[in-house]
Amino acid sequence: MSAFTIAVAGKGGTGKTTLTGLVIRYLKTRRKGPVLAVDADANSNLNEVLGVDCTGTIGHIREEALGTAGGRPHGMSLDEYLDLRIEQVMVEADGFDLLVMGRPEGPGCYCAANNVIRKYTDHLLDSYPYIVTDNEAGLEHLSRRTTQDTDLLLIISDPSARGILTAGRVNGIVDELGLNVKKRVLIVNRVIGDALPAELTETVVREGLALAGTVPADELVTQYDLAGRPLAQLPEDSKAIKALYGILDGLNIP
């Protein structure tokens, strides 16, 4: 059976990567994974949230293969070399494996590294029950079709008009590009109190977003961040964990 694919997108600074890490934790504990986690954010730090070391990145491998960092063995095709090296840099952990895009060594855009990730994850669709991709902040990754063929798109916002408007633009671009996203929902993170202010709720409705729920501001998340502790190790009774798990339970993830 093909993997159930989840992509996470949204404005920078909304806690997108934190929630991605907690989604991975949810899948491996509540849905019994294993999960292929893909850090497609050029500012890679999903490994820190998950509490594992990053052993290499797709961006570095591609530059290496093109000869800017040592070249590939004579007679080996680029595809063969990439397959070999990607296997070597994949982080294997308890309940999940992790691939990191990273930054390219030389000048140029991230399109090629994204293409490698997309090709490789397509190849692994039958090897994992779940694939979760943490996309880079903003909208450009959508034009590269990083989130193409996605079962569930989680659009993350903070409780601000700017964040909701960015979420609305993400939602609109999915339609404009004709991306094959089966379901998309909004999650508003770091909410003070029990609900969104009325004016933000109105903005959500006006932007045509489906609000799946809110995650409250959690002092434990702040404490873990300050101490450099992996957020995936938050206790089960943390406010963020309880709220996010409740949202995910309601999304009928198989």
FENZINOR-V732581 format. One record per residue. N is the residue number from 1. RES is the residue in three letters. PHI is phi in whole degrees, 0 to 359 (* if undefined). OMEGA is omega in whole degrees, -180 to 180 (none if undefined). Layout:
N_RES_PHI_OMEGA + N_RES_PHI_OMEGA
This chain:
1_MET_*_-179 + 2_SER_291_-178 + 3_ALA_295_169 + 4_PHE_274_-172 + 5_THR_254_179 + 6_ILE_236_175 + 7_ALA_242_-179 + 8_VAL_239_-177 + 9_ALA_220_178 + 10_GLY_152_180 + 11_LYS_293_176 + 12_GLY_297_177 + 13_GLY_83_-179 + 14_THR_266_-175 + 15_GLY_86_-178 + 16_LYS_303_-177 + 17_THR_290_175 + 18_THR_302_-179 + 19_LEU_293_176 + 20_THR_300_179 + 21_GLY_299_180 + 22_LEU_287_174 + 23_VAL_296_178 + 24_ILE_298_177 + 25_ARG_299_179 + 26_TYR_302_-176 + 27_LEU_295_-176 + 28_LYS_282_-180 + 29_THR_259_-177 + 30_ARG_266_-179 + 31_ARG_246_173 + 32_LYS_60_171 + 33_GLY_5_3 + 34_PRO_285_-175 + 35_VAL_241_167 + 36_LEU_264_178 + 37_ALA_264_-180 + 38_VAL_239_176 + 39_ASP_267_-179 + 40_ALA_264_177 + 41_ASP_269_-180 + 42_ALA_300_176 + 43_ASN_268_-167 + 44_SER_291_171 + 45_ASN_211_177 + 46_LEU_298_180 + 47_ASN_298_179 + 48_GLU_291_176 + 49_VAL_297_-178 + 50_LEU_276_177 + 51_GLY_79_177 + 52_VAL_231_178 + 53_ASP_275_176 + 54_CYS_272_-175 + 55_THR_265_-180 + 56_GLY_170_-177 + 57_THR_231_178 + 58_ILE_297_180 + 59_GLY_302_179 + 60_HIS_294_-179 + 61_ILE_299_-179 + 62_ARG_296_179 + 63_GLU_296_178 + 64_GLU_299_-178 + 65_ALA_294_-180 + 66_LEU_277_173 + 67_GLY_99_-179 + 68_THR_279_-180 + 69_ALA_222_174 + 70_GLY_118_178 + 71_GLY_78_179 + 72_ARG_252_-178 + 73_PRO_303_-180 + 74_HIS_300_177 + 75_GLY_89_180 + 76_MET_265_180 + 77_SER_290_180 + 78_LEU_300_-180 + 79_ASP_297_179 + 80_GLU_296_-179 + 81_TYR_293_179 + 82_LEU_298_179 + 83_ASP_301_-179 + 84_LEU_297_-175 + 85_ARG_289_178 + 86_ILE_296_176 + 87_GLU_300_-177 + 88_GLN_287_-176 + 89_VAL_264_177 + 90_MET_295_179 + 91_VAL_275_178 + 92_GLU_257_-177 + 93_ALA_227_-179 + 94_ASP_288_176 + 95_GLY_89_178 + 96_PHE_204_169 + 97_ASP_243_-175 + 98_LEU_229_171 + 99_LEU_245_-177 + 100_VAL_241_179 + 101_MET_288_-180 + 102_GLY_71_180 + 103_ARG_263_174 + 104_PRO_293_-179 + 105_GLU_289_-176 + 106_GLY_253_180 + 107_PRO_290_178 + 108_GLY_122_-176 + 109_CYS_272_-178 + 110_TYR_267_-174 + 111_CYS_302_-176 + 112_ALA_295_179 + 113_ALA_296_176 + 114_ASN_298_179 + 115_ASN_298_178 + 116_VAL_297_179 + 117_ILE_300_-178 + 118_ARG_297_179 + 119_LYS_299_-175 + 120_TYR_289_179 + 121_THR_292_175 + 122_ASP_301_180 + 123_HIS_295_-175 + 124_LEU_262_-175 + 125_LEU_303_-178 + 126_ASP_266_-176 + 127_SER_262_-178 + 128_TYR_227_173 + 129_PRO_293_-176 + 130_TYR_221_170 + 131_ILE_235_-179 + 132_VAL_239_-178 + 133_THR_244_174 + 134_ASP_267_-178 + 135_ASN_277_179 + 136_GLU_291_-179 + 137_ALA_295_177 + 138_GLY_97_-170 + 139_LEU_240_-170 + 140_GLU_298_-177 + 141_HIS_299_179 + 142_LEU_294_180 + 143_SER_292_175 + 144_ARG_275_177 + 145_ARG_64_175 + 146_THR_297_-177 + 147_THR_263_179 + 148_GLN_295_179 + 149_ASP_55_-177 + 150_THR_241_178 + 151_ASP_285_-176 + 152_LEU_219_175 + 153_LEU_254_176 + 154_LEU_262_179 + 155_ILE_263_-174 + 156_ILE_259_175 + 157_SER_226_166 + 158_ASP_264_-177 + 159_PRO_279_179 + 160_SER_222_178 + 161_ALA_299_-179 + 162_ARG_297_179 + 163_GLY_296_180 + 164_ILE_294_179 + 165_LEU_295_176 + 166_THR_297_177 + 167_ALA_301_178 + 168_GLY_296_178 + 169_ARG_292_174 + 170_VAL_302_-180 + 171_ASN_300_-179 + 172_GLY_292_-179 + 173_ILE_293_176 + 174_VAL_304_179 + 175_ASP_290_-177 + 176_GLU_300_-178 + 177_LEU_274_-179 + 178_GLY_65_-180 + 179_LEU_291_-179 + 180_ASN_274_178 + 181_VAL_250_-173 + 182_LYS_287_180 + 183_LYS_213_178 + 184_ARG_222_-178 + 185_VAL_221_176 + 186_LEU_258_170 + 187_ILE_238_179 + 188_VAL_261_-175 + 189_ASN_260_175 + 190_ARG_62_-180 + 191_VAL_279_175 + 192_ILE_270_-178 + 193_GLY_94_-173 + 194_ASP_270_-176 + 195_ALA_207_176 + 196_LEU_291_171 + 197_PRO_301_-175 + 198_ALA_303_-177 + 199_GLU_293_177 + 200_LEU_286_176 + 201_THR_300_177 + 202_GLU_296_179 + 203_THR_294_177 + 204_VAL_303_-179 + 205_VAL_295_-178 + 206_ARG_296_179 + 207_GLU_278_178 + 208_GLY_71_-178 + 209_LEU_266_176 + 210_ALA_265_-178 + 211_LEU_280_179 + 212_ALA_277_-180 + 213_GLY_159_-180 + 214_THR_236_176 + 215_VAL_245_-175 + 216_PRO_286_170 + 217_ALA_301_-172 + 218_ASP_234_-179 + 219_GLU_296_177 + 220_LEU_294_177 + 221_VAL_299_178 + 222_THR_298_-180 + 223_GLN_297_179 + 224_TYR_296_178 + 225_ASP_300_-178 + 226_LEU_297_-178 + 227_ALA_274_-178 + 228_GLY_72_-180 + 229_ARG_271_178 + 230_PRO_300_-178 + 231_LEU_290_177 + 232_ALA_293_178 + 233_GLN_263_177 + 234_LEU_304_178 + 235_PRO_293_-177 + 236_GLU_300_-177 + 237_ASP_268_177 + 238_SER_294_-177 + 239_LYS_298_-179 + 240_ALA_294_180 + 241_ILE_299_-176 + 242_LYS_299_-179 + 243_ALA_292_-178 + 244_LEU_294_179 + 245_TYR_299_177 + 246_GLY_297_177 + 247_ILE_297_-178 + 248_LEU_296_176 + 249_ASP_301_-178 + 250_GLY_279_-178 + 251_LEU_267_175 + 252_ASN_56_176 + 253_ILE_289_-175 + 254_PRO_292_none
